[in-house]
Amino acid sequence: MTLGSILAKVLSLASFVIILIVVFAGTQSGCALDDVYMILLDVTKLRTNSTLTSEGKPYAVDLGAYDFYTTHVLNYCAGFYDRHGGRNTTVCTKTTLPFGLDMSSALLQDLGLNLSVGQQAIDWPYAVISDSIWISSTSKAVSVLFILNIIIMGIVILIDGLLCSPGKYYELYTLVT
């Protein structure tokens, strides 16, 4: 076996492991991979409509929303900032495929509101709502593409290990070469 073929196999296996890490990052709250996310949405300064509450609490976090939301490949997590500025992830959604984050409904649910209240409940500019729709469809496509990539890379590594290396499957090796 040449140095080039050994290097190709090692790099293929390393990239396979890295993609697995990225895909399964954030599937549990409090795991070591909380910092591996696609999007971090900080809602600490998100203002609500003044008619939303009689106590005059202007910020969404004062009404029960989480401080931040992180979008991962297969789910999203939410939590609060500690007093030192670090993130404390407290909840993660169930892992689904294809996963698409609907930030509007997640935030309204955390505020205890229904979707019919919608835009009137939170002072969101139109750009944020249109970006939320774009993020939802993009995250679905990304999750499917990541899983397809894992499947294809796994098959390639398996085929390379079985068909292209001499060993106990030497007959297959001689048929290919």
N, CA, C and O of each residue as an XYZ file, in Angstrom:
708
protein
N       0.842     -1.166      0.000
C       0.000      0.000      0.000
C       0.895      1.240      0.000
O       1.873      1.292      0.745
N       0.580      2.216     -0.806
C       1.407      3.407     -0.903
C       1.024      4.415      0.181
O      -0.035      4.311      0.800
N       1.889      5.370      0.394
C       1.638      6.410      1.387
C       0.397      7.222      1.017
O      -0.372      7.619      1.893
N       0.206      7.466     -0.269
C      -0.961      8.213     -0.732
C      -2.274      7.513     -0.411
O      -3.231      8.162      0.011
N      -2.332      6.207     -0.604
C      -3.572      5.483     -0.321
C      -3.822      5.403      1.183
O      -4.973      5.463      1.618
N      -2.772      5.271      1.978
C      -2.943      5.265      3.433
C      -3.442      6.622      3.899
O      -4.349      6.697      4.728
N      -2.864      7.689      3.379
C      -3.275      9.038      3.738
C      -4.723      9.299      3.327
O      -5.472      9.928      4.074
N      -5.120      8.828      2.158
C      -6.502      9.005      1.695
C      -7.480      8.292      2.621
O      -8.540      8.830      2.939
N      -7.128      7.085      3.054
C      -8.015      6.347      3.960
C      -8.112      7.015      5.323
O      -9.197      7.101      5.897
N      -6.999      7.482      5.837
C      -7.002      8.139      7.146
C      -7.807      9.439      7.094
O      -8.591      9.714      8.003
N      -7.625     10.231      6.053
C      -8.365     11.483      5.927
C      -9.854     11.240      5.692
O     -10.685     11.995      6.197
N     -10.203     10.203      4.939
C     -11.612      9.865      4.732
C     -12.267      9.474      6.047
O     -13.378      9.913      6.348
N     -11.591      8.661      6.818
C     -12.122      8.245      8.115
C     -12.230      9.432      9.065
O     -13.211      9.544      9.801
N     -11.242     10.315      9.062
C     -11.279     11.499      9.930
C     -12.437     12.420      9.550
O     -13.130     12.930     10.430
N     -12.655     12.637      8.264
C     -13.767     13.497      7.854
C     -15.104     12.862      8.178
O     -16.057     13.570      8.503
N     -15.196     11.549      8.097
C     -16.420     10.833      8.472
C     -16.721     11.055      9.951
O     -17.867     11.320     10.316
N     -15.714     10.952     10.796
C     -15.901     11.152     12.235
C     -16.280     12.604     12.533
O     -17.151     12.853     13.366
N     -15.644     13.552     11.871
C     -15.962     14.964     12.093
C     -17.392     15.271     11.688
O     -18.079     16.017     12.386
N     -17.854     14.719     10.585
C     -19.238     14.953     10.167
C     -20.212     14.335     11.165
O     -21.253     14.923     11.457
N     -19.887     13.162     11.687
C     -20.736     12.564     12.727
C     -20.809     13.460     13.959
O     -21.878     13.619     14.549
N     -19.692     14.039     14.345
C     -19.673     14.936     15.501
C     -20.557     16.154     15.252
O     -21.325     16.555     16.127
N     -20.453     16.739     14.071
C     -21.250     17.914     13.747
C     -22.743     17.577     13.715
O     -23.564     18.348     14.213
N     -23.088     16.447     13.139
C     -24.503     16.082     13.031
C     -25.115     15.817     14.402
O     -26.243     16.234     14.664
N     -24.391     15.133     15.274
C     -24.970     14.774     16.563
C     -24.661     15.775     17.665
O     -25.021     15.539     18.818
N     -24.011     16.875     17.349
C     -23.779     17.931     18.336
C     -25.110     18.565     18.709
O     -25.958     18.800     17.848
N     -25.287     18.834     19.971
C     -26.492     19.510     20.426
C     -27.709     18.632     20.564
O     -28.803     19.137     20.813
N     -27.552     17.328     20.411
C     -28.725     16.462     20.542
C     -29.119     16.242     21.997
O     -30.193     15.708     22.274
N     -28.264     16.646     22.922
C     -28.567     16.557     24.346
C     -28.143     17.856     25.017
O     -27.115     18.434     24.665
N     -28.929     18.311     25.974
C     -28.545     19.525     26.683
C     -27.427     19.198     27.666
O     -27.424     18.143     28.302
N     -26.490     20.115     27.775
C     -25.385     19.953     28.699
C     -24.261     19.071     28.202
O     -23.371     18.728     28.980
N     -24.268     18.689     26.937
C     -23.192     17.835     26.425
C     -21.966     18.682     26.090
O     -22.028     19.912     26.078
N     -20.884     18.024     25.828
C     -19.619     18.718     25.561
C     -19.638     19.473     24.244
O     -18.778     20.324     24.015
N     -20.581     19.190     23.385
C     -20.609     19.805     22.058
C     -21.662     20.903     21.935
O     -22.177     21.143     20.843
N     -21.986     21.572     23.038
C     -22.970     22.653     22.992
C     -22.512     23.827     22.133
O     -23.341     24.576     21.618
N     -21.207     23.994     21.974
C     -20.692     25.116     21.202
C     -20.633     24.842     19.707
O     -20.189     25.704     18.948
N     -21.066     23.675     19.266
C     -21.092     23.352     17.840
C     -22.532     23.552     17.361
O     -23.385     22.681     17.534
N     -22.783     24.698     16.765
C     -24.130     25.028     16.300
C     -24.042     25.771     14.979
O     -22.982     26.272     14.601
N     -25.175     25.836     14.278
C     -25.220     26.571     13.022
C     -25.592     28.035     13.262
O     -25.014     28.937     12.656
N     -26.558     28.261     14.150
C     -27.038     29.618     14.411
C     -27.209     29.794     15.917
O     -27.728     28.906     16.593
N     -26.777     30.931     16.437
C     -27.024     31.323     17.820
C     -27.891     32.564     17.779
O     -27.480     33.597     17.250
N     -29.090     32.468     18.337
C     -30.017     33.592     18.361
C     -30.140     34.081     19.798
O     -30.661     33.376     20.662
N     -29.658     35.287     20.043
C     -29.720     35.911     21.365
C     -30.974     36.781     21.411
O     -31.090     37.746     20.656
N     -31.905     36.445     22.288
C     -33.168     37.193     22.354
C     -33.284     38.018     23.626
O     -34.387     38.412     24.003
N     -32.168     38.286     24.295
C     -32.226     39.045     25.541
C     -32.722     40.471     25.335
O     -33.280     41.067     26.256
N     -32.529     41.020     24.155
C     -32.981     42.388     23.882
C     -34.185     42.438     22.946
O     -34.513     43.497     22.411
N     -34.838     41.308     22.749
C     -36.028     41.270     21.899
C     -37.184     41.916     22.649
O     -37.587     41.444     23.712
N     -37.700     42.972     22.102
C     -38.778     43.717     22.755
C     -40.127     43.136     22.355
O     -40.308     42.652     21.237
N     -41.060     43.193     23.281
C     -42.427     42.755     23.008
C     -43.325     43.973     22.890
O     -42.959     45.075     23.299
N     -44.481     43.763     22.335
C     -45.467     44.816     22.213
C     -45.949     45.187     23.607
O     -46.165     44.303     24.436
N     -46.120     46.452     23.880
C     -46.506     46.898     25.220
C     -47.889     46.403     25.621
O     -48.184     46.326     26.814
N     -48.737     46.068     24.671
C     -50.073     45.573     25.016
C     -50.050     44.093     25.387
O     -51.076     43.534     25.773
N     -48.910     43.469     25.274
C     -48.807     42.047     25.554
C     -48.928     41.745     27.032
O     -49.417     40.677     27.402
N     -48.503     42.642     27.872
C     -48.478     42.380     29.296
C     -48.945     43.598     30.073
O     -48.669     44.733     29.687
N     -49.649     43.360     31.163
C     -50.123     44.466     31.989
C     -49.042     44.973     32.932
O     -49.145     46.086     33.449
N     -47.995     44.161     33.165
C     -46.929     44.579     34.067
C     -45.935     45.515     33.386
O     -45.032     46.034     34.042
N     -46.081     45.734     32.115
C     -45.187     46.626     31.399
C     -43.801     46.056     31.178
O     -42.840     46.819     31.078
N     -43.663     44.742     31.099
C     -42.360     44.118     30.863
C     -42.075     44.149     29.366
O     -42.761     43.481     28.591
N     -41.068     44.919     28.953
C     -40.878     45.105     27.516
C     -40.112     43.990     26.812
O     -40.213     43.867     25.592
N     -39.354     43.180     27.535
C     -38.492     42.213     26.882
C     -39.074     40.808     26.953
O     -39.729     40.433     27.925
N     -38.820     40.050     25.907
C     -39.369     38.690     25.818
C     -38.854     37.800     26.941
O     -39.594     36.955     27.445
N     -37.596     37.976     27.340
C     -37.046     37.132     28.413
C     -37.730     37.414     29.741
O     -37.781     36.539     30.606
N     -38.261     38.631     29.920
C     -38.998     38.938     31.145
C     -40.332     38.212     31.189
O     -40.923     38.055     32.257
N     -40.803     37.773     30.039
C     -42.087     37.081     29.955
C     -41.951     35.568     29.924
O     -42.955     34.864     29.813
N     -40.726     35.050     30.020
C     -40.548     33.607     30.081
C     -39.802     32.989     28.920
O     -39.609     31.774     28.894
N     -39.379     33.788     27.961
C     -38.597     33.236     26.847
C     -37.181     32.944     27.335
O     -36.707     33.543     28.301
N     -36.525     32.027     26.663
C     -35.134     31.732     26.981
C     -34.245     32.882     26.522
O     -34.654     33.698     25.697
N     -33.033     32.945     27.056
C     -32.081     33.996     26.666
C     -31.512     33.761     25.277
O     -31.238     34.714     24.548
N     -31.335     32.509     24.909
C     -30.732     32.202     23.613
C     -31.320     30.904     23.068
O     -31.846     30.069     23.803
N     -31.209     30.773     21.761
C     -31.596     29.557     21.040
C     -30.434     29.198     20.120
O     -29.911     30.063     19.418
N     -30.027     27.935     20.117
C     -28.981     27.480     19.202
C     -29.590     26.453     18.253
O     -30.284     25.530     18.678
N     -29.324     26.627     16.985
C     -29.813     25.706     15.974
C     -28.697     24.739     15.612
O     -27.591     25.148     15.262
N     -29.000     23.469     15.701
C     -28.065     22.414     15.329
C     -28.594     21.724     14.077
O     -29.617     22.139     13.531
N     -27.924     20.694     13.621
C     -28.322     20.028     12.384
C     -29.643     19.280     12.558
O     -30.473     19.285     11.649
N     -29.853     18.644     13.699
C     -31.041     17.805     13.889
C     -32.041     18.332     14.910
O     -33.093     17.721     15.097
N     -31.750     19.445     15.576
C     -32.667     19.997     16.568
C     -32.238     21.405     16.946
O     -31.296     21.957     16.378
N     -32.958     21.987     17.929
C     -32.491     23.243     18.492
C     -32.530     23.148     20.006
O     -33.302     22.377     20.576
N     -31.691     23.938     20.646
C     -31.608     23.983     22.103
C     -31.829     25.412     22.558
O     -31.689     26.355     21.779
N     -32.176     25.562     23.823
C     -32.397     26.884     24.394
C     -31.906     26.887     25.827
O     -31.768     25.841     26.462
N     -31.647     28.075     26.316
C     -31.186     28.166     27.690
C     -30.999     29.602     28.121
O     -31.495     30.537     27.492
N     -30.263     29.750     29.219
C     -30.064     31.059     29.831
C     -28.581     31.357     29.961
O     -27.753     30.448     30.018
N     -28.259     32.637     30.006
C     -26.891     33.055     30.256
C     -26.653     33.080     31.761
O     -27.527     33.488     32.527
N     -25.459     32.638     32.186
C     -25.124     32.772     33.601
C     -24.560     34.169     33.842
O     -24.414     34.946     32.898
N     -24.247     34.492     35.073
C     -23.819     35.865     35.384
C     -22.431     36.196     34.838
O     -22.037     37.362     34.824
N     -21.691     35.189     34.391
C     -20.379     35.412     33.802
C     -20.437     35.482     32.283
O     -19.397     35.607     31.636
N     -21.618     35.403     31.707
C     -21.781     35.479     30.257
C     -21.734     34.138     29.546
O     -21.890     34.082     28.326
N     -21.521     33.056     30.288
C     -21.517     31.722     29.685
C     -22.934     31.235     29.427
O     -23.887     31.708     30.046
N     -23.063     30.301     28.523
C     -24.385     29.763     28.184
C     -24.676     28.510     28.998
O     -23.811     27.648     29.152
N     -25.886     28.414     29.513
C     -26.344     27.241     30.238
C     -27.531     26.672     29.470
O     -28.656     27.151     29.614
N     -27.281     25.654     28.659
C     -28.338     25.039     27.859
C     -29.222     24.202     28.771
O     -28.738     23.310     29.469
N     -30.514     24.491     28.763
C     -31.409     23.797     29.671
C     -32.383     22.854     28.971
O     -32.893     21.921     29.592
N     -32.645     23.087     27.695
C     -33.606     22.236     26.996
C     -33.199     22.084     25.536
O     -32.730     23.029     24.901
N     -33.388     20.887     25.026
C     -33.184     20.616     23.599
C     -34.421     19.900     23.075
O     -35.013     19.076     23.772
N     -34.802     20.215     21.859
C     -35.957     19.557     21.267
C     -35.592     18.136     20.858
O     -34.420     17.763     20.821
N     -36.604     17.367     20.560
C     -36.395     16.001     20.096
C     -35.708     16.030     18.730
O     -36.019     16.863     17.878
N     -34.777     15.112     18.545
C     -34.058     15.012     17.284
C     -35.006     14.516     16.197
O     -35.649     13.478     16.348
N     -35.086     15.269     15.098
C     -35.959     14.892     13.985
C     -35.218     15.056     12.667
O     -34.250     15.809     12.562
N     -35.691     14.343     11.684
C     -35.137     14.461     10.340
C     -36.282     14.498      9.350
O     -37.109     13.588      9.411
N     -36.415     15.420      8.475
C     -35.598     16.611      8.350
C     -35.999     17.632      9.419
O     -37.183     17.799      9.714
N     -35.021     18.298      9.985
C     -35.269     19.291     11.018
C     -35.299     20.671     10.408
O     -34.388     21.061      9.677
N     -36.343     21.404     10.709
C     -36.458     22.787     10.278
C     -36.888     23.646     11.451
O     -37.951     23.415     12.026
N     -36.087     24.626     11.813
C     -36.384     25.488     12.946
C     -37.416     26.528     12.554
O     -37.197     27.313     11.632
N     -38.535     26.534     13.251
C     -39.524     27.587     13.102
C     -39.407     28.474     14.333
O     -40.083     28.254     15.338
N     -38.548     29.471     14.242
C     -38.232     30.309     15.397
C     -39.445     31.069     15.901
O     -39.585     31.281     17.105
N     -40.317     31.479     15.003
C     -41.505     32.227     15.413
C     -42.372     31.403     16.354
O     -42.750     31.873     17.426
N     -42.684     30.183     15.956
C     -43.552     29.362     16.799
C     -42.849     28.935     18.085
O     -43.494     28.819     19.127
N     -41.522     28.696     18.030
C     -40.794     28.308     19.243
C     -40.808     29.435     20.259
O     -41.045     29.194     21.443
N     -40.563     30.645     19.824
C     -40.540     31.775     20.744
C     -41.932     32.097     21.272
O     -42.095     32.368     22.462
N     -42.923     32.069     20.409
C     -44.290     32.332     20.867
C     -44.759     31.259     21.848
O     -45.483     31.564     22.796
N     -44.361     30.022     21.633
C     -44.711     28.950     22.562
C     -44.050     29.179     23.920
O     -44.678     28.967     24.957
N     -42.786     29.611     23.921
C     -42.100     29.898     25.179
C     -42.725     31.081     25.912
O     -42.683     31.145     27.141
N     -43.303     32.012     25.162
C     -43.987     33.152     25.770
C     -45.399     32.803     26.212
O     -46.079     33.626     26.825
N     -45.847     31.584     25.904
C     -47.195     31.167     26.272
C     -48.271     31.737     25.373
O     -49.418     31.889     25.791
N     -47.910     32.053     24.145
C     -48.853     32.633     23.192
C     -49.117     31.649     22.074
O     -48.318     30.744     21.833
N     -50.232     31.822     21.392
C     -50.505     30.969     20.241
C     -50.091     31.680     18.965
O     -49.848     32.887     18.962
N     -50.015     30.927     17.893
C     -49.541     31.480     16.625
C     -50.483     32.516     16.027
O     -50.063     33.312     15.187
N     -51.756     32.523     16.445
C     -52.687     33.491     15.871
C     -52.354     34.918     16.307
O     -52.702     35.877     15.618
N     -51.677     35.060     17.458
C     -51.260     36.388     17.898
C     -50.170     36.904     16.970
O     -50.191     38.059     16.544
N     -49.202     36.011     16.660
C     -48.191     36.249     15.632
C     -47.393     37.517     15.771
O     -46.885     37.832     16.847
N     -47.284     38.246     14.680
C     -46.443     39.436     14.583
C     -46.839     40.520     15.579
O     -45.976     41.284     16.009
N     -48.101     40.615     15.958
C     -48.536     41.674     16.854
C     -47.958     41.523     18.260
O     -47.845     42.508     18.990
N     -47.593     40.306     18.642
C     -47.105     40.067     19.993
C     -45.667     40.524     20.185
O     -45.287     40.916     21.288
N     -44.878     40.481     19.147
C     -43.460     40.801     19.262
C     -43.119     41.826     18.200
O     -43.570     41.726     17.059
N     -42.331     42.799     18.574
C     -41.930     43.843     17.624
C     -40.810     43.332     16.735
O     -39.654     43.730     16.886
N     -41.158     42.446     15.807
C     -40.174     41.908     14.871
C     -40.278     42.653     13.564
O     -41.378     42.849     13.047
N     -39.158     43.070     13.024
C     -39.197     43.643     11.671
C     -39.532     42.559     10.647
O     -39.357     41.369     10.906
N     -40.005     42.981      9.506
C     -40.362     42.033      8.451
C     -39.170     41.183      8.032
O     -39.333     40.009      7.700
N     -37.973     41.767      8.043
C     -36.771     41.027      7.631
C     -36.521     39.816      8.519
O     -36.072     38.774      8.040
N     -36.809     39.946      9.803
C     -36.604     38.825     10.722
C     -37.582     37.698     10.400
O     -37.204     36.526     10.429
N     -38.812     38.032     10.100
C     -39.804     37.009      9.774
C     -39.442     36.313      8.470
O     -39.528     35.088      8.380
N     -39.039     37.075      7.461
C     -38.660     36.443      6.195
C     -37.402     35.598      6.367
O     -37.283     34.541      5.747
N     -36.465     36.044      7.195
C     -35.273     35.242      7.464
C     -35.625     33.980      8.235
O     -34.993     32.941      8.045
N     -36.619     34.058      9.098
C     -37.052     32.879      9.859
C     -37.584     31.798      8.921
O     -37.316     30.613      9.122
N     -38.321     32.196      7.920
C     -38.834     31.240      6.929
C     -37.671     30.649      6.134
O     -37.648     29.447      5.873
N     -36.702     31.488      5.747
C     -35.530     31.027      5.015
C     -34.705     30.060      5.861
O     -34.234     29.045      5.347
N     -34.522     30.356      7.141
C     -33.749     29.497      8.040
C     -34.425     28.143      8.185
O     -33.745     27.117      8.218
N     -35.739     28.121      8.272
C     -36.469     26.864      8.414
C     -36.247     25.957      7.209
O     -35.936     24.777      7.373
N     -36.401     26.491      6.013
C     -36.229     25.646      4.832
C     -34.763     25.277      4.609
O     -34.467     24.169      4.162
N     -33.859     26.179      4.911
C     -32.435     25.880      4.749
C     -31.977     24.823      5.737
O     -31.204     23.934      5.377
N     -32.439     24.905      6.972
C     -32.018     23.918      7.965
C     -32.560     22.525      7.632
O     -31.915     21.522      7.940
N     -33.725     22.456      7.012
C     -34.232     21.152      6.550
C     -33.310     20.565      5.485
O     -32.951     19.388      5.539
N     -32.935     21.393      4.523
C     -32.052     20.917      3.451
C     -30.689     20.509      4.003
O     -30.133     19.493      3.586
N     -30.153     21.281      4.925
C     -28.841     20.966      5.504
C     -28.881     19.647      6.250
O     -27.960     18.839      6.127
N     -29.938     19.415      7.025
C     -30.010     18.163      7.790
C     -30.085     16.955      6.862
O     -29.445     15.936      7.124
N     -30.848     17.053      5.797
C     -30.942     15.938      4.848
C     -29.604     15.725      4.141
O     -29.174     14.583      3.972
N     -28.943     16.799      3.728
C     -27.663     16.669      3.048
C     -26.582     16.086      3.960
O     -25.749     15.301      3.508
N     -26.589     16.459      5.221
C     -25.620     15.880      6.160
C     -25.827     14.378      6.309
O     -24.861     13.616      6.305
N     -27.069     13.949      6.438
C     -27.345     12.514      6.602
C     -26.969     11.762      5.325
O     -26.385     10.681      5.402
N     -27.291     12.310      4.159
C     -26.880     11.675      2.900
C     -25.356     11.584      2.800
O     -24.820     10.582      2.328
N     -24.669     12.625      3.242
C     -23.217     12.617      3.233
C     -22.665     11.511      4.129
O     -21.713     10.827      3.752
N     -23.251     11.332      5.300
C     -22.810     10.272      6.209
C     -23.022      8.902      5.579
O     -22.146      8.041      5.659
N     -24.161      8.695      4.963
C     -24.456      7.401      4.336
C     -23.480      7.119      3.195
O     -22.926      6.023      3.108
N     -23.270      8.098      2.328
C     -22.378      7.902      1.188
C     -20.937      7.679      1.648
O     -20.248      6.802      1.128
N     -20.482      8.471      2.619
C     -19.116      8.283      3.113
C     -18.947      6.932      3.788
O     -17.907      6.289      3.643
N     -19.965      6.497      4.527
C     -19.897      5.178      5.160
C     -19.807      4.063      4.136
O     -19.044      3.114      4.316
N     -20.571      4.170      3.074
C     -20.524      3.160      2.007
C     -19.159      3.168      1.323
O     -18.597      2.107      1.049
N     -18.626      4.355      1.046
C     -17.322      4.454      0.384
C     -16.227      3.865      1.264
O     -15.363      3.142      0.768
N     -16.249      4.159      2.542
C     -15.237      3.612      3.454
C     -15.374      2.101      3.547
O     -14.370      1.389      3.584
N     -16.597      1.607      3.585
C     -16.821      0.165      3.632
C     -16.339     -0.511      2.350
O     -15.659     -1.535      2.409
N     -16.680      0.047      1.208
C     -16.239     -0.520     -0.068
C     -14.720     -0.472     -0.174
O     -14.095     -1.429     -0.632
N     -14.132      0.630      0.243
C     -12.674      0.753      0.186
C     -12.014     -0.282      1.089
O     -10.998     -0.872      0.722
N     -12.575     -0.500      2.244
C     -12.003     -1.478      3.161
C     -12.172     -2.908      2.686
O     -11.292     -3.740      2.907
N     -13.299     -3.211      2.031
C     -13.550     -4.585      1.588
C     -12.941     -4.921      0.241
O     -12.362     -5.994      0.072
N     -13.065     -4.022     -0.716
C     -12.686     -4.349     -2.084
C     -11.283     -3.922     -2.486
O     -10.693     -4.506     -3.394
N     -10.755     -2.928     -1.830
C      -9.505     -2.354     -2.325
C      -8.311     -2.608     -1.428
O      -7.293     -1.928     -1.558
N      -8.406     -3.548     -0.538
C      -7.235     -3.848      0.282
C      -7.080     -5.359      0.401
O      -8.049     -6.068      0.673
N      -5.866     -5.846      0.197
C      -5.650     -7.286      0.344
C      -5.752     -7.680      1.816
O      -5.470     -6.888      2.716
N      -6.146     -8.877      2.020
C      -6.316     -9.380      3.377
C      -7.155    -10.630      3.314
O      -6.961    -11.466      2.431
N      -8.086    -10.771      4.238
C      -8.895    -11.977      4.218
C      -9.916    -11.976      3.077
O     -10.513    -13.011      2.781
N     -10.122    -10.808      2.431
C     -10.991    -10.744      1.263
C     -10.133    -10.637     -0.001
O     -10.464     -9.864     -0.900
N      -9.067    -11.377     -0.082
C      -8.109    -11.259     -1.172
C      -8.737    -11.594     -2.517
O      -8.325    -11.056     -3.545
N      -9.740    -12.485     -2.519
C     -10.371    -12.841     -3.783
C     -11.073    -11.620     -4.385
O     -10.993    -11.394     -5.592
N     -11.761    -10.832     -3.551
C     -12.410     -9.625     -4.049
C     -11.371     -8.633     -4.564
O     -11.602     -7.941     -5.556
N     -10.237     -8.568     -3.892
C      -9.169     -7.651     -4.279
C      -8.612     -8.017     -5.662
O      -8.332     -7.137     -6.477
N      -8.460     -9.281     -5.911
C      -7.926     -9.695     -7.215
C      -8.940     -9.526     -8.313
O      -8.551     -9.329     -9.464
N     -10.257     -9.594     -8.011
C     -11.269     -9.372     -9.033
C     -11.304     -7.912     -9.464
O     -11.554     -7.620    -10.634
N     -11.059     -6.999     -8.543
C     -11.133     -5.573     -8.844
C      -9.898     -5.130     -9.611
O     -10.014     -4.321    -10.531
N      -8.709     -5.639     -9.259
C      -7.482     -5.156     -9.888
C      -7.194     -5.839    -11.193
O      -6.191     -5.536    -11.839
